[in-house]
Amino acid sequence: MSIGSSFQESIQKALCSLENGIYGFEPIKINKINSKDYYNLIIKKLKKPGPDRIQFIADAIRINISIKEIYNYSKIDM
């Protein structure tokens, strides 16, 4: 359980507590992949629930995928 003074702090603490080597909303590191393939990978990961989907949502925001598009793919209300 994570308690923070804001939602952002709480989600960062929650991600750190997963003990999977991720320390918050760090970009996902995938070697030797071009931007079109990475975009397609993000879309694929947004569609399927999984433990790393929150990280792909953060990366989707980083590459300027709109919140509406993220919702359409993930069905997570933002």
Short mmCIF file of the C-alpha atoms (twelve columns), coordinates in Angstrom:
data_MODEL
# 
_entry.id   MODEL 
# 
loop_
_atom_site.group_PDB 
_atom_site.id 
_atom_site.type_symbol 
_atom_site.label_atom_id 
_atom_site.label_alt_id 
_atom_site.label_comp_id 
_atom_site.label_asym_id 
_atom_site.label_seq_id 
_atom_site.Cartn_x 
_atom_site.Cartn_y 
_atom_site.Cartn_z 
_atom_site.pdbx_PDB_model_num 
ATOM 1  C CA . MET A 1  0.000   0.000  0.000   1 
ATOM 2  C CA . SER A 2  1.310   3.394  -0.953  1 
ATOM 3  C CA . ILE A 3  0.390   6.645  0.683   1 
ATOM 4  C CA . GLY A 4  1.477   9.905  -0.835  1 
ATOM 5  C CA . SER A 5  0.500   13.537 -0.734  1 
ATOM 6  C CA . SER A 6  -0.759  13.379 -4.337  1 
ATOM 7  C CA . PHE A 7  -1.957  10.804 -6.837  1 
ATOM 8  C CA . GLN A 8  1.309   11.121 -8.761  1 
ATOM 9  C CA . GLU A 9  3.395   10.389 -5.674  1 
ATOM 10 C CA . SER A 10 1.154   7.481  -4.679  1 
ATOM 11 C CA . ILE A 11 1.341   5.822  -8.105  1 
ATOM 12 C CA . GLN A 12 5.132   6.244  -8.187  1 
ATOM 13 C CA . LYS A 13 5.414   4.599  -4.766  1 
ATOM 14 C CA . ALA A 14 3.065   1.803  -5.842  1 
ATOM 15 C CA . LEU A 15 5.172   1.104  -8.941  1 
ATOM 16 C CA . CYS A 16 8.332   0.982  -6.840  1 
ATOM 17 C CA . SER A 17 6.713   -1.451 -4.409  1 
ATOM 18 C CA . LEU A 18 6.136   -4.015 -7.177  1 
ATOM 19 C CA . GLU A 19 9.792   -5.023 -6.797  1 
ATOM 20 C CA . ASN A 20 10.233  -5.710 -10.498 1 
ATOM 21 C CA . GLY A 21 13.161  -3.383 -11.085 1 
ATOM 22 C CA . ILE A 22 11.029  -0.420 -12.120 1 
ATOM 23 C CA . TYR A 23 11.358  2.745  -10.067 1 
ATOM 24 C CA . GLY A 24 8.355   4.695  -11.277 1 
ATOM 25 C CA . PHE A 25 7.327   5.875  -14.703 1 
ATOM 26 C CA . GLU A 26 10.610  5.255  -16.467 1 
ATOM 27 C CA . PRO A 27 10.542  4.789  -20.242 1 
ATOM 28 C CA . ILE A 28 10.427  1.136  -21.269 1 
ATOM 29 C CA . LYS A 29 13.778  0.141  -22.760 1 
ATOM 30 C CA . ILE A 30 13.516  -1.975 -25.896 1 
ATOM 31 C CA . ASN A 31 16.661  -2.255 -27.969 1 
ATOM 32 C CA . LYS A 32 16.755  -1.834 -31.734 1 
ATOM 33 C CA . ILE A 33 13.119  -1.040 -32.481 1 
ATOM 34 C CA . ASN A 34 12.010  1.736  -34.822 1 
ATOM 35 C CA . SER A 35 9.343   4.256  -33.907 1 
ATOM 36 C CA . LYS A 36 6.585   2.696  -36.064 1 
ATOM 37 C CA . ASP A 37 7.158   -0.752 -34.550 1 
ATOM 38 C CA . TYR A 38 7.265   0.775  -31.059 1 
ATOM 39 C CA . TYR A 39 3.979   2.590  -31.687 1 
ATOM 40 C CA . ASN A 40 2.396   -0.701 -32.792 1 
ATOM 41 C CA . LEU A 41 3.814   -2.467 -29.725 1 
ATOM 42 C CA . ILE A 42 2.337   0.173  -27.428 1 
ATOM 43 C CA . ILE A 43 -1.091  -0.180 -29.075 1 
ATOM 44 C CA . LYS A 44 -0.918  -3.965 -28.708 1 
ATOM 45 C CA . LYS A 45 0.055   -3.678 -25.019 1 
ATOM 46 C CA . LEU A 46 -2.698  -1.135 -24.317 1 
ATOM 47 C CA . LYS A 47 -5.348  -3.526 -25.640 1 
ATOM 48 C CA . LYS A 48 -4.360  -6.433 -23.383 1 
ATOM 49 C CA . PRO A 49 -4.534  -6.158 -19.580 1 
ATOM 50 C CA . GLY A 50 -1.244  -6.987 -17.916 1 
ATOM 51 C CA . PRO A 51 1.116   -5.951 -15.147 1 
ATOM 52 C CA . ASP A 52 3.151   -3.678 -17.424 1 
ATOM 53 C CA . ARG A 53 0.231   -1.885 -19.077 1 
ATOM 54 C CA . ILE A 54 0.573   1.157  -16.787 1 
ATOM 55 C CA . GLN A 55 4.136   1.591  -18.091 1 
ATOM 56 C CA . PHE A 56 2.926   1.446  -21.687 1 
ATOM 57 C CA . ILE A 57 0.256   4.047  -20.902 1 
ATOM 58 C CA . ALA A 58 3.027   6.345  -19.659 1 
ATOM 59 C CA . ASP A 59 5.047   5.693  -22.830 1 
ATOM 60 C CA . ALA A 60 1.948   6.328  -24.963 1 
ATOM 61 C CA . ILE A 61 1.617   9.739  -23.329 1 
ATOM 62 C CA . ARG A 62 5.352   10.376 -23.900 1 
ATOM 63 C CA . ILE A 63 4.990   9.786  -27.654 1 
ATOM 64 C CA . ASN A 64 1.914   12.040 -27.823 1 
ATOM 65 C CA . ILE A 65 -0.831  9.465  -28.208 1 
ATOM 66 C CA . SER A 66 -3.956  11.311 -27.114 1 
ATOM 67 C CA . ILE A 67 -5.808  10.407 -23.937 1 
ATOM 68 C CA . LYS A 68 -8.861  9.632  -26.069 1 
ATOM 69 C CA . GLU A 69 -6.862  7.154  -28.175 1 
ATOM 70 C CA . ILE A 70 -5.401  5.557  -25.031 1 
ATOM 71 C CA . TYR A 71 -8.940  5.133  -23.705 1 
ATOM 72 C CA . ASN A 72 -10.144 3.650  -26.994 1 
ATOM 73 C CA . TYR A 73 -7.415  1.012  -26.913 1 
ATOM 74 C CA . SER A 74 -7.268  0.277  -23.181 1 
ATOM 75 C CA . LYS A 75 -10.828 1.062  -22.045 1 
ATOM 76 C CA . ILE A 76 -9.269  2.595  -18.918 1 
ATOM 77 C CA . ASP A 77 -11.204 5.714  -18.009 1 
ATOM 78 C CA . MET A 78 -8.860  8.658  -17.500 1 
# 
